[in-house]
C-alpha cells in the first residue's frame, strides 16, 4: 500500500472516530453498551475475514 493511500485511510478512520465520539458522548449507558457489543462483533468478524 502506498504511503498516500495509507494516509487517506488514516484520515477517514480519524474522521469516523471523531464522529463516533461525538455521538457516544451524548448517548445513554445502555446505548454505549449496545454500540460496544456491536463493535466487538464487527471487529471479530473482520479479523476472521482477512
Secondary structure as GFF3:
##gff-version 3
##sequence-region A 1 50
A	DSSP	alpha_helix	3	25	.	.	.	ID=ss1
A	DSSP	alpha_helix	29	49	.	.	.	ID=ss2
###
